Amino acid sequence: MKKLVSLLLIMVMMFSLVACGSKEEVVEETTAAATEASTEAPTLTGSITVQAETTWLEYYQAAIDRVKAANPDVTIDIIEVGSFDHIDTIDKTDITNTDVADVFALPADRIFGLAQNQVLASLDAQAMAANVGGFADYDGGLGGLFNIDGEYLAFPMNIETLVNFANTANAAAAGIDLTQPIEFTTLDPEAMLVPAFNAWFGVALTNAAGIEMLGMKDDGTLFSDLTEDWANLPAEKQAVFTALFNYWKAHNDKGTSLWDSSAAWGYMDTAFTSGGQTSVRLEGPWSTGSLSNLANAGADLAILPIGQVTLNGAPLTHWQGGWGLGVNARNEGDAEKMALAQAVIEEIMNPEFAIDFFKATGKIMANVDPSVYANSDMSDTDKTVVAAVIESYKNAPARPLFTEWGQVWGTWETGLLSWAAVKPATVEAAYAEVQASFKAMMLNF
């Protein structure tokens, strides 16, 4: 009996020890699991909309799907609309309009106007840049352009400048050597087409001589070289207008449509087609596909840095332009939406997908080394375009971003297009039309 009792006591003790051990083990495992869970980043929640152009949809959806895979409780919808149409909606209504997205693209030159109208939310851009990676000097590059009064109001989307596209077959027929510098003033007027009346292209010519259409001094005073009388213009600036006048007159005498703002683009496409009379065309990287189609499905297409064409001996020069991604200011104060919006921007701008981004948008990320593009599966044409844009960008002046510059677009166009109606007989008379437009503009300031 005693043995039986002793045996029972031993069994009870063993059961107790096992039970205690199990409990302790469960506690340890539970504590470890809780500790591990606490170190993981919390998943995002909330709902936002994202603006995307039609050709961007596939890329944007893939980026959004990656965000949703890591954050299954979020809702992210795309609003399919052109970037400029979207900004027009903001200008005509306000940021509370449901047709205005929570995340949207914007050109750098619109940043001041959007900031003044309190359209954009402040971003933790330095943290975003660290998460995305690749920015050697964030403030010294495109990122710094979006810093307004100490607040980052957009995140860099892409660098942008113009390059020269050449039709090699047309150039060979015209005897133009594309391996050497090309002087604009020595070409047949149809050998190189530049819609000079549009300031986006016109500045490539005026920048060659340092003409300031509208500048701002350190004290905030605005000025324009184009309010000066002809006699007071330095010789190199007079030479630009002489070249422009001769260019217009030659096209006017030939009866082309280059000085017709509605018909110029169709005329340029026809002339650049293989077998046509145009060898060189000034354009942006976004036009690669369309120009390739015109140049014998790309077989006759070459891409040259913008500076390979000179004007009166000075290289053509565009701007260090670019685009950014901003967040609708209506989301400020809503930590849930702001966190989700910033996460979406980071994933859209993930440098791991830079090649897909270029293929979808024609845009070159500011935080990706040129070698990434050179060693990719992109076509040789696209690789050449990217290399030419990056080279042209390095040598370009910064794009003017103050709000008042927005009035230059219409002012320059009015002055240049007036030549088609007024038919000035001399360069001095042609310049006087431009001067009158700019004097009128300066009265607004």
N, C-alpha and C positions, 0 to 999 in steps of 0.2 A: 504494500500500500504506500509506504513511504517513498519507494522507488517510483511508483506511478505519479505521486504528487510532485516529487522532485523533477520527474521528466516533464510533467505539465508546466511547472514553473519555468523550466529551461526553455520550453517551446514558446511560452508567453513572452519571455525576455527577448528571445531571438526575433519574434514577430515585431515586438516594439522597436528593436534596434533597426530592423529592416524598414519599418514604417517611418521611423525618424529619418533614416538615411534617405528614403525616397522623397520625403517632404523637403528635406534640405536641398536635395538635388533639383527638385522641381522649382524651388525658390530661386536657386542659383541660375537655372536655365531661364526662368521667367525674367529675372533681373537683367541677365545678359541680353536677352531679346529686347527688353525695354530700352536698355542702354544703346543697343545697336540702332533701334528704330529712332531714338531721339537724335542720333547724329545725322540721319538722312534728311535732305532738304524737304521741307513740306511741299506737297503738291499744290499747284495753283488752282484757283477756282474762278468763277465769273464768266462773263460773256462780253465779247467785243466784235466789232466789224473792221474789216481791212480792205482798203481800196486797192484795186489791181487793174491794169490795162489788159485787154483781151489776150495779147500774146504772152503776158506774164502768168496767166492763170495756172498752168500746169506746175510751174516752178513754185509759185506761192502756195498752191494746195499741198505740194509735197512738204514744204517747210511747216505749214500749219499741221499737217498730219504728224510730223515728228514732235511738235509741241504737245499735241493731244495724246500721243502715245505715252508721254511721260506725265501727263496731267489729264487723266480721263474724265474729270468732272468739268472741264471747260467747254465753252461753246464759242467757236470762232467762225464767223461767216464772211464771205468775200462779197464786196460791192464792185461789180465789174463796170468800170468807167475810166475814161482817159484822165490823165493827171491834170491837164489844164481845164478840162470840163469840170472836174471835181472842185478845183480851186475857184472856178467861176461860180459854182453853186454856193460856196462859202461866201464869196463877195456879194452875191445877190440876196442871200438869206442870212443865216447865222449858224454858229457851230452846234446849236441844239437841233437843227434839222436832221431827221433820221436818215436822210440821203447823204449826209456828211459822215464819213467813216471815222472810227476811233483811231486808226493808224493809216497814214497816207503819205504819198511821195510829193516832194516839192522841189523846184529848182532853187539853187542857192540865192539867186537874185531876188526871190520873193520873201526871204526870211525877215527883212526889216518891216515890210508892210504887214505881214502876218503877225509879227511881234507887236507892232503898234496897235493892231486890232484885237490883240489878246486871243489869238486863235490857237496858239500852241502851248502845251503843258511843258513844264520844266522837267528835264530828264536827268537821271543819275548817269550821265554819259561816260564819265571816267570809269565807273564800275562796269558799265556795259562794254566799253572798249577793252577792259581787262578780261572780261568773260569771252569776248569774241576773239581777241588776239590779233597780232600783226601790225599794230600801230606803233611805229618807232618814236614818233613825236606827234601825239594826238592834237595838241593845241597848235603846233606849228604847221599842221596840214589842214585838210578840209574840215576836220573836227572843230578847229578854232574859229572857223568862219561862222559856225552856228552858235557861238557863245555871244549872247547879247546881254550886256549889262550884268555879267557874272552868271547868267543862266544858260544852260545848254538847251536849245529849243528844237534841235533835230539831231539825228545820228547819221554819219556819212553813208551815202548809198553808192556813189560812183564819182570818179573823176571824169572830166569832159573837156574836149577841145576839138578843133577841126584839123583835118588832114587833107591831102590831095589824092584823089583817085585818078588813075590814068588808064586810058584805053590804048594798049600797046599796039594794036593793029592800026588804029587811026594815027597814033604818033609816028609809027614807021612810015606810013604813007605821006605824012606831012614833014618828014625829016627832022623830027624832034627827038633829041637824045635824052632819054629819061634817066640816064646814069649821071648826068651833070646838072648843075644849077640851071634853072630855067628863068630867064628874065621876062617878066610879064609884058613889059612895054615893047618887046621885040616880036611878040607872037601875033599871028593873024588874029583879029578880034574874036573870031569864033573858035580858035584853037583852045582857049581856056575860058570857061564860063563861070562867072561869079555874079550872083544876084546882088549886086552892090547896093541897091536901094534898100535892102533889108540889113539893118544894122548888125544883126548877128554875123553876117558875112562881111559887111562893110568894114567892121573894126579890124579885120585881118589886114586890110589895106591901110587904114589910118594908123594902126599900131606900128606899122613898119617905119613910120616917120615920127612916132610919139605924139600924134595929134590927140588931144584930150577933148572928147566931145562934151563931157561934163566931169569936172573934177572937184574934189573937196580939199581945201587947205586944212592945216592942222587946227586952225581956230574955228573950223566948221563953215567957212565961207565957200560958196560955190562959184565956179568959174567955167568958162568954155573958151577954147581956142578959136572956135568957129564964130565968135562975135567980133573977132578982130577984122579990120579992113584988110583987103587983099594986099595992099602995099606993106602992111606990117607983119604979114606972115613970113616966117623964115623960109628960105629957099627950098629946103627939103619938104616942107609942108605944102608949099605952092606946087611942087613937083608931083605930089600925090593927086592934087586936084587937076593938074594938067593931064595926068595919065587917065583919071576918071572921065574927064571931059572928052578926051580923044576916044576912049573906049565907048562912051555913050554915042558920040557922033558917028563912029564907024557902024555901030549897030543900027542907029537911026537911018543912016544912008542905005544899009542893006535891007531895012524893013523887017528886022527880026523882032521877036516878042520879049527880048530880055528886059526891057524897061516897062513891061506890063505886069503888074503885081499878080494878076490872075492867070495869065497865060505863060509866064516865064518858065514855070516848072515843067510843063508839058513840052515846051520847046527845048529845054535843056536835056530832057530824057531822050527825045528824038535825036538830037545832035550828038549825044554821047554814045548812041548805039553803034556797034561795030559797023563800019562802012560810012559812018557819019563824019562830020567835019570837026568834031570836038575831041581833043586828046586828053585834056586835063579838066577836072571839076573839083572845086572846093566843097567838101561836105563833112559830115560827122560820121562816126563809126556805125551809128544806127542805120545808115543808108547802104551798108555793105551788101546786103542781100539784093536790094533792088538794082543797084548799080552793077552787081555781078551778073544779074540776068540780062542787062543791056549789053554787057561786054562778052557776048558769045558764051553765055552760061559760065562766066568766070575765066574762060580760057584766055581772054584778052585783057584781064584786069590786073593792074599793078597799083600798089599803094605807096605813096611817098610822104615823108614828113612835111609839115606845112612850110618849114623854112627852106625847103629845096627850091621853092619858087620865090624869086626876089622881085621887089618893086623899086625901080631906080637903084638897084644894087643892094637894097636892104631886105633881109628875109621877111616874108610874111609871118605875122605873129598873131595868134588868137589869144584867148584867156585861159587861166586856170579856173575853169568852171566846174560845176558839179551839182549833184542832187543829194537830198537828205530824206530821211524818213522821220516824220513827226507824229506826235500824239495829240489828239483833240483836247483842248483845254477844259472841256466840260468834265473830263475825267479826273482833274486835279482834286485831291481830297478823298478820292476813292482808291484806297490802297490796293484793293483786289484787282480793279481794272488796270491801274497803272502797272502793277507787277506783270500782269498778263500781256499788256501791250508791249512792254519793254522786252519780255521774253520772246514774243513773236518777231520783233525787230532784230533781236540778236540771232534768231534762227534764220531769218531771211538773209542776213548778212554773214552767215557762217562761212568763213573762207574755205572750208572743206568742200563747199559746193560752188566755188567761184566760177568754174567752167560751165556748169549748168546755168548759173545766173547769167553769164554772158550770152550763152546760146539762146536763152529765153528773152532777154531784154536788150542785148547789145551794149550792156553797161559793164564797166571795168571797176572792180572793187578797189578802193583806195588802200586797203590793208593787205594786199596780196603781192608777193614778189613777182616780177616779170617772168622769172624762170618757170613759175607754175603754169603760166599760159604757154610758154615756149615748149615745155615738155609734155603738154597735154595731147588729147586726141582731137583737138580742134583742127579744122582745115588749115592748110598753109595760108590761105587768104586771110582767115580770121586771126591767125598768129601774127601775120604781117601788119594787120590793122591795129592790133593791140600794141605791138612794138612801136608803131608810128605814133599812136596817140600818146603813149607814155613818154616818148622822146620829145614830141611837140609840147606836151604839158610841162615838162621840166624847164623848157626855155620860154614859157609864156608868163606874162605879168598876171597878177591876181585880178580876178573879175571884180569890177566895182559893185558893191552890194548896198550902198545907201539908197533909201527909198526914192529920192528924187530922180535917180538915173532912169527909172521907169518911163519918164517922159521923153527920153531920148529916142526911143524906138519910133514913135510916130513923127517926131520932129525931123529926124534924119530922112525917113521915108518920104515925108512931104516935100522936103527940099530936093531930094534926088529925083523923085518922080515928076516934079514940076518941069524938069528939063524936056520931057516928052511933049508937054503942052506948049511951053514957052519957046522952045527951040532957040536957046541962047547961041549967039554967033561966036562968042569968045569964052575962054575959060574964066575970065574976070566976071563976065555976065552970069555964067553958070554958078560960080562961087557966090555971087550976090544973092541968088535964090536960096542957097543953103544958109548964108549968113542971116537973111531975113527970118528964116524959120527959127534959128537958134536965138536970135535977139528976142523974138516973141516968147520963146520958151523961158528965157531967163527972167522975163517980167513976172512969171508965176512965182519966182522965188524972192 
